[in-house]
Amino acid sequence: MAQAKVPQPIPLTSPPPNQGTPRPLPLPLPSPPPRSTTIYPPPYTLPMPHLTTHTTSLQPTSHSQLHLHLSHSCRQSHCPHPLPPHQPRRRNPFTDFIANTPLPAQWEPFTLDRYTGETDPDEHLKVYITHVALYTSQDTVFCKAFPTTLKGPALEWFTTLPPYSIDNFDALSHMFSTHFVGSRPHQTTTISLLGIRQEQGEPLRAFIDHFSKATLRTPHLNQEMILQCMALTLQPGPFANNVYLHPLAFMHELKLRAADYVRMEEMQTLHTNFCNDYAATTANPTPPHHPPPS
């Protein structure tokens, strides 16, 4: 019985099967360099004596709290580079851009009566805008100078506005007029204008002044509607007949035409009074005064 052949291991220097070129031996790995025994100081860090391993309960909840905590730690440990102090609380409702805007060099203080909340807020806004427009057209200046025109309850309302809530004058004026809407005067309507009639014997000048002031308190009126109401409320007479025959398009044209009739009416009144006084003196003449005989 033939003995089985035991396969011999292939040496590393011998060529692998089916290859004719020998495979080189692997190079030995380099030994690691010896570890240095020099001890270097740890990097500089901000000391936080109050922070412990239980950071979940002491972790600041916002950037401002973290800033304040680091500043307090640096002051206690005499840090060579302390953090800047915490920013003070905002005392006005303006944004930083408005709060840091300087007033014009030629700025003059507001000399009219300051608003207290008892009169028309829209009228105060118109007066204020007219005053500020003399010096600048910057929206930021309109916002920054507005609190100087308030006092009493109006100023108290302004100080209660939340910080950083005002970034333009349109928003400020809307909030102002909305808050003091109860101080607006009663606005007349077209029906109210028809109720303003020229009384018997009322001078034309007085009636036109009264009617013109009423139209200023009536919003959303066009010129045609105003002139129609004026024609219906006049007393019959020469001026009313002229308005009926020659309709006008604008209120200022009616006032120019009425000026001639007002002058004629006043001259007629003056002439009538003079004639009445003259007739009274001729009817009852004053007897001549004779001095007593000496």
Contacts in CASP RR format, 6 or more apart in sequence:
PFRMAT RR
TARGET T0000
AUTHOR 0000-0000-0000
METHOD contacts of the structure
MODEL  1
MAQAKVPQPIPLTSPPPNQGTPRPLPLPLPSPPPRSTTIYPPPYTLPMPH
LTTHTTSLQPTSHSQLHLHLSHSCRQSHCPHPLPPHQPRRRNPFTDFIAN
TPLPAQWEPFTLDRYTGETDPDEHLKVYITHVALYTSQDTVFCKAFPTTL
KGPALEWFTTLPPYSIDNFDALSHMFSTHFVGSRPHQTTTISLLGIRQEQ
GEPLRAFIDHFSKATLRTPHLNQEMILQCMALTLQPGPFANNVYLHPLAF
MHELKLRAADYVRMEEMQTLHTNFCNDYAATTANPTPPHHPPPS
10 16 0 8 1.000
10 17 0 8 1.000
12 23 0 8 1.000
12 25 0 8 1.000
13 22 0 8 1.000
13 25 0 8 1.000
14 22 0 8 1.000
15 21 0 8 1.000
15 22 0 8 1.000
15 23 0 8 1.000
16 23 0 8 1.000
46 70 0 8 1.000
46 73 0 8 1.000
46 74 0 8 1.000
46 77 0 8 1.000
46 79 0 8 1.000
47 73 0 8 1.000
47 77 0 8 1.000
47 79 0 8 1.000
48 70 0 8 1.000
48 73 0 8 1.000
49 73 0 8 1.000
49 76 0 8 1.000
49 77 0 8 1.000
50 58 0 8 1.000
50 69 0 8 1.000
50 73 0 8 1.000
51 58 0 8 1.000
52 58 0 8 1.000
60 66 0 8 1.000
60 69 0 8 1.000
64 86 0 8 1.000
67 83 0 8 1.000
67 86 0 8 1.000
68 86 0 8 1.000
70 83 0 8 1.000
71 82 0 8 1.000
71 83 0 8 1.000
71 84 0 8 1.000
71 85 0 8 1.000
71 86 0 8 1.000
73 79 0 8 1.000
74 81 0 8 1.000
74 82 0 8 1.000
74 83 0 8 1.000
75 82 0 8 1.000
89 163 0 8 1.000
90 163 0 8 1.000
90 164 0 8 1.000
92 99 0 8 1.000
92 147 0 8 1.000
92 163 0 8 1.000
93 158 0 8 1.000
93 161 0 8 1.000
93 162 0 8 1.000
93 163 0 8 1.000
93 164 0 8 1.000
93 165 0 8 1.000
93 166 0 8 1.000
94 143 0 8 1.000
94 144 0 8 1.000
94 164 0 8 1.000
94 166 0 8 1.000
94 167 0 8 1.000
95 164 0 8 1.000
95 166 0 8 1.000
95 167 0 8 1.000
97 140 0 8 1.000
97 167 0 8 1.000
98 140 0 8 1.000
98 143 0 8 1.000
98 144 0 8 1.000
98 166 0 8 1.000
98 167 0 8 1.000
99 144 0 8 1.000
101 138 0 8 1.000
101 140 0 8 1.000
101 141 0 8 1.000
101 144 0 8 1.000
103 141 0 8 1.000
103 144 0 8 1.000
103 145 0 8 1.000
104 135 0 8 1.000
104 136 0 8 1.000
104 141 0 8 1.000
106 135 0 8 1.000
107 135 0 8 1.000
107 145 0 8 1.000
108 135 0 8 1.000
109 148 0 8 1.000
110 128 0 8 1.000
110 131 0 8 1.000
110 145 0 8 1.000
110 148 0 8 1.000
110 149 0 8 1.000
112 127 0 8 1.000
112 131 0 8 1.000
112 149 0 8 1.000
114 148 0 8 1.000
114 149 0 8 1.000
114 150 0 8 1.000
114 151 0 8 1.000
114 154 0 8 1.000
115 121 0 8 1.000
115 124 0 8 1.000
115 149 0 8 1.000
115 150 0 8 1.000
115 151 0 8 1.000
115 154 0 8 1.000
116 150 0 8 1.000
116 151 0 8 1.000
116 152 0 8 1.000
116 153 0 8 1.000
116 154 0 8 1.000
117 152 0 8 1.000
117 153 0 8 1.000
117 154 0 8 1.000
117 180 0 8 1.000
117 183 0 8 1.000
118 183 0 8 1.000
119 183 0 8 1.000
120 183 0 8 1.000
120 184 0 8 1.000
120 185 0 8 1.000
121 176 0 8 1.000
121 177 0 8 1.000
121 179 0 8 1.000
121 180 0 8 1.000
121 181 0 8 1.000
121 183 0 8 1.000
121 184 0 8 1.000
122 177 0 8 1.000
122 184 0 8 1.000
124 149 0 8 1.000
125 173 0 8 1.000
125 176 0 8 1.000
125 177 0 8 1.000
128 146 0 8 1.000
128 149 0 8 1.000
129 142 0 8 1.000
132 141 0 8 1.000
132 142 0 8 1.000
132 145 0 8 1.000
135 141 0 8 1.000
139 168 0 8 1.000
139 169 0 8 1.000
142 169 0 8 1.000
143 166 0 8 1.000
143 168 0 8 1.000
143 169 0 8 1.000
143 172 0 8 1.000
146 169 0 8 1.000
146 172 0 8 1.000
146 176 0 8 1.000
147 155 0 8 1.000
147 158 0 8 1.000
150 158 0 8 1.000
154 180 0 8 1.000
157 179 0 8 1.000
161 175 0 8 1.000
166 172 0 8 1.000
166 175 0 8 1.000
185 217 0 8 1.000
186 217 0 8 1.000
187 217 0 8 1.000
187 218 0 8 1.000
187 219 0 8 1.000
188 214 0 8 1.000
188 217 0 8 1.000
188 218 0 8 1.000
189 218 0 8 1.000
190 218 0 8 1.000
190 221 0 8 1.000
190 225 0 8 1.000
190 229 0 8 1.000
192 214 0 8 1.000
192 218 0 8 1.000
193 211 0 8 1.000
193 214 0 8 1.000
193 215 0 8 1.000
193 218 0 8 1.000
193 226 0 8 1.000
193 229 0 8 1.000
193 233 0 8 1.000
194 229 0 8 1.000
194 232 0 8 1.000
194 233 0 8 1.000
195 233 0 8 1.000
196 210 0 8 1.000
196 211 0 8 1.000
196 214 0 8 1.000
196 233 0 8 1.000
197 233 0 8 1.000
198 204 0 8 1.000
198 207 0 8 1.000
198 233 0 8 1.000
198 234 0 8 1.000
198 235 0 8 1.000
199 207 0 8 1.000
199 235 0 8 1.000
200 235 0 8 1.000
201 235 0 8 1.000
202 235 0 8 1.000
203 262 0 8 1.000
203 265 0 8 1.000
203 266 0 8 1.000
203 269 0 8 1.000
204 239 0 8 1.000
204 258 0 8 1.000
204 261 0 8 1.000
204 262 0 8 1.000
204 265 0 8 1.000
205 262 0 8 1.000
205 265 0 8 1.000
205 266 0 8 1.000
207 234 0 8 1.000
208 255 0 8 1.000
208 258 0 8 1.000
208 262 0 8 1.000
211 229 0 8 1.000
211 230 0 8 1.000
211 233 0 8 1.000
212 251 0 8 1.000
212 255 0 8 1.000
215 221 0 8 1.000
215 226 0 8 1.000
215 251 0 8 1.000
223 249 0 8 1.000
223 250 0 8 1.000
223 251 0 8 1.000
224 249 0 8 1.000
226 251 0 8 1.000
227 247 0 8 1.000
227 248 0 8 1.000
227 249 0 8 1.000
227 251 0 8 1.000
227 254 0 8 1.000
230 243 0 8 1.000
230 254 0 8 1.000
231 240 0 8 1.000
231 243 0 8 1.000
231 244 0 8 1.000
231 247 0 8 1.000
234 240 0 8 1.000
234 243 0 8 1.000
238 261 0 8 1.000
238 264 0 8 1.000
239 257 0 8 1.000
239 258 0 8 1.000
239 261 0 8 1.000
242 257 0 8 1.000
242 261 0 8 1.000
243 254 0 8 1.000
243 257 0 8 1.000
248 254 0 8 1.000
248 257 0 8 1.000
END
